[in-house]
Amino acid sequence: MNKDDIKEHVDAIERFVAKAGRSTAQNADVRNIKEKLRVVKRSIAQFEKAGISVPKETQQLELSLLNQLKNGLGPQKGLVLVYERLLKVIEDLGCLCKRRPQNDLKHSAEQRRDKAMKTIVPIIVEVLQEMGGSGHKKDVIPRVKEKLTEEDKLALRHAKKYMIKEGILTQDSKRTWTLASSS
């Protein structure tokens, strides 16, 4: 196998992952099953709390929903199998190259986080300044998301913690974002 063949295979894997990430209909099915399961478990807990024996139909429904999730309804099962096989390939390749993939992954994640923070922090500061230095997270986050790339949106949830640690935001409230300089 030559380098071009390997590149084609890696490209195919990237397309597979991108397509799986876009399959929202299957993800919605999984969410619906999880919600039904929560309701059934709540009902079972109420039966047990009241000292009433749980109807067999309810127990069977719980088992059926658990089996649907366990058997990988949606893209998750296929993704997990691909992920596990790729990890093994990466480990083997790392041994051949005398590298430690976990160190490379950690370094790569840190670089992505740092790059994202350099992009996200100025946008959050700008939005908060437009809002008078403070705002409720329900108002701040949508405004910030409008100005971010999809990749940066994933790092947004870590931004507030990072900004508090750096002294850019105050830690007054979980729901209110306030610039330290305006408090």
N, C-alpha and C positions, 0 to 999 in steps of 0.2 A: 504494500500500500504506500502510495507516495503522498507528499504534502498536500497536493490538490485534492486528493480523495478525502484526506482527513478534514480539510477545510470544508468540503461539501457536507460531510457528516456533522460537523460542528454547526454549520449554517442550518442544517435540517433540525438539529436539536433546538437551536435558538427560535426557529419558526414554530416548532411544537410548543415551546414554553410560552411564546407570545400568544399563540392561538388559545392555549389553555387558560391563560390569564384573561382573555376576552370572552370566555364562554360563560357569560353572566346568567344565562337561562339555567344551566346546570347548577351554578352556585345558588341561584334562587331556590331550586328544588331542595338542595341541602339545607338551606336556611328554613324552608317550610317544614321539613322533617324535624329539624332540631326544635323548632317552636312547638310542633305537635308533641314531641317527646317531653318538653318542659311542662306542657299542660297536663299530660298523662301522669308524669311524676308528681306534680302538685296534687292531682286528684288522689293518687295512691297515698301520698303523705296525709291527706285529709281523712281518707278512710281509716288509715292506721291510727291516726291521732284520736279519732272518734271511737275506736275500738270495733270498727265494722270490718268484716272480712272483705278483702279486695275481690271484686268480681273477676272471674276467669277471663272474660272478654277484655277487660282492662289490662290484665297481666299479659295476655296474648298480644294486644296492641302495642304494649311497651316493648315486648320482645321483637315484634315485627319491625318497629321503628329502629330499635338498636341494631338489628341485623341489616337493615337498609343502609345505615350509616357505616357499619363495620365492613360491609361488602363493597364499599367504595362507590356509592352513588355519586355521580358527578365526576369531575376531572381529578379529584384528589388521589384516588388509588393509583392511577396511571402515572401521575406526577411523582408520587412517593417512590414507585418502582424505578422510574428513570433517575430520580435524585440519588437513590441508594447505589445504583449501578455506576453513575457518574462519579460519586464519591470514591468508589473502589478504583475506578480508572485513574482518578486524580492522585490517589494515594500511591498507586503503582508507578505512575509517571513521576511523581515526586521522588520516589526511591531511585528511579533510574537517573534523575537529574541531581540527586543528592540535595534535595530541597524539602522543606517541611511545608506542605500545603496549608496547614492551619495557621502558620505564621504569615504566609502570603495573603490568606483570606483576611486575617485580622488587620494587616497593614492596608489592604485594599479598602476594607470597610472604614477604617480611620480616615483614609484619604477622601473617600466619598462623603463622609460626615463633615470633614473640615471644609471641603468644597461647597457642600450644601449650606453649611452655616455661613460661609462668606457670602453666599447668594441670598439666603433667607433673612439673616439678621438685619441688613440694611432695609429690606422691604418691610419687615415688621416695624422697625423704627419709623420709617416713612408713614406707614398706615397709622400708627399710634400718634404721630405728630399731627396728621390730618384730623385725628379724632380728639385733639386737645391734650394728648399725653397719656390717655387712659381709655380703656374700652372693655366691654364685656366680651368674652371669648366668642360668643355667638355672632357678634358684630365684626370682631377682628379677623377671625379665621377665614370667613368667606372672602373678605376684601384682600387678604394676603394671597389666598389660593388663586384669585383671578390673575395675579401677577407672576405665578410660579410655573415652572415646567412640571410635567408629570413626575419626573424623577425627584425633583425637589419637594413635591407635595408629600412624598413618603417620609421625608426627614422633618417635616413641619412639626410633628408631634413631639420631637425631642428639642425643638428650638426654645421653648419657654424655659425648660430646665437649664439648658445651656446658657441662656441669657441671664437667668437669675444667678447662676454660678459665676458668670463674668461681671455681675454688677450692673447690667444694662437694664434689667427689670427688677422691681421690688417683689417680695414674696408676701404681699398683703392678703391675697385671696386666690383660691383655685380658679375662680371664674372671671376675675378681673385682671387684665394685663395693664400694668402701669410702668411707664418709663421711670427709672430711678432718678433721672435729672429733673423730672416734673413733679416729684412728690415732696 
